[in-house]
Amino acid sequence: MPQISPAMWQFNGLALLFGYLQRLATEDEIRRILGTPTDPVRSTALPPMLEAVRQALSAGECEVGQIARLLPHVEGWFDQWLPRSRAEGDLIDQVAVTGGGIYGERAVNDSLILIGRRFDPAVADRFLQRRLFHEGRVRVVNQAVAALAARSAVPEPERSHIAAWYDQLVRNRPRIKSDLAAVRSMLLGPSPAVPAR
């Protein structure tokens, strides 16, 4: 069975962590644009964390211990992250949570392209093929945010897309804890064997 190199394994952890940080930062930014409150401590702490992980991904090297020290903060924020069902929440909350999720997914995809270029061109190609998909989803979020910021109704089909994506994020919430545990393992633990392709 081929092995993922320890460096590639760590960079996969960085990509996933970057996606989760981007998710929170984008959610906070959307809330700020739409005039709803955010956690001021989190909003202040996120930009330097996001930049540290972005730089590590771009530079191709990282101080693993320094990056791993971010994990308790991220885990704590997601322990408190409790999106409500659509029936209980309002549209601004749904757009902010969904926007965070969509931007976070794009951040992971773009990070995996970088990692692929560094370690495995086939990986880069696979995730490059998904770039337009992610850009389309980001455009839908941006259109919904623009409509709400202008105090207009979110048009169809954007509203339906936001609703479906929000429901998916709510359903997938239990996976966050295991994803963050995987990030910890990728940054600090051994690399696993992977099946041959």
Secondary structure, 3 states (H helix, E strand, C coil): CCECCHHHHHHHHHHHHHHHHHHHHHHHHHHHHCCCCCCHHHHHHHHHHHHHHHHHHHHCCCCHHHHHCCHHHHHHHHHHCCCCCCCCCCHHHHHHHHHHHHHHHHHHHHHHHHHHHHHCHHHHHHHHCCHHHHHHHHHHHHHHHHHHHCCCCCCCCHHHHHHHHHHHHHHHCCHHHHHHHHHHHHHHCCCCECCCC
